[in-house]
Amino acid sequence: MAEDNADMQQFIYNIIKDDYSVILASNGKEALNLATEKVPNVIISDYMMPEMDGIEFCKEIKSNIVTSHIPIIMLTAKANHTAKIEGLEGGADIYLTKPFDQEELKLQVRNLILQIQRFSELFKNQKNSTAILTELPLKERKFLDKMYAMLQDKFHSENYGVDQLADDLCLSRMQIHRKVKVLTGKSPGEILRNFRIDKAKHLLELSSLSITEIAIKTGYKNQSNFSRIFKEYTGNTPGQYIQLYRKESIE
């Protein structure tokens, strides 16, 4: 929450503290640094703040790939239409004028979080997530496209993990975890594992390679570890999968 007035900051904090963990900032620059570091689920920001006002803060949040997905609730004493349009154009998702109704604020925060959770669950449970991606803003689609391009290029390397993926995307381990989890409902580790296993399934179905060769080609040096993870993901061992699906593909 970004609010420079100490009394108002405490007032808002008291409204939401029982339901959420709250990070406090007293100006726009401090809030931007904290948001980039912590990657919160929702941001509540005042319109008028020192060092960086709410409009500039919104623009910075929405232009930064680390934080661009975070919804923002803008609070302001400016009730005129021009100020509201300026706030929404700056990237605010919700615009509330002071004095605001406490229950409305709580409801807006709750609805934004539920919206994020619903999308994450939808993505997580969807076998083919390509159609779901089209519902994301362009910036977030580009981020996930870039992430999957990195995986496509490097999944075969046994030394390629979440830390290396984070480095390739210029994010910290915590930043990539928070962002990917919000967008997909899965951790980066799950995304990487699923990507590798999907590649292994394809090779088991359509190639004549041995299980050991396929394990190596999909980034698993240890075949027993590959077989264990494959069974957890598919319900079959690689050998059983070959019997079920490679035979079908030949027929």
QUIFEN-V812152 format. One line per field, one symbol per residue. ss: DSSP state (~ for helix, > for strand, _ for the rest). A space follows every 50 residues. Layout:
ss = ???
This chain:
ss = _>___~~~~~~~~~~~________>__~~~~~~~~~~~___>>>>>____ ___~~~~~~~~~~_______>>>>>>____~~~~~~~~~~___>>>>___ _~~~~~~~~~~~~~~~~~~~~~~~~____~~~~____~~~~~~~~~~~~~ ~~~~_______~~~~~~~____~~~~~~~~~~~~___~~~~~~~~~~~~~ ~~~~~~____~~~~~~~_____~~~~~~~~~~~~___~~~~~~~~~~~~~ _
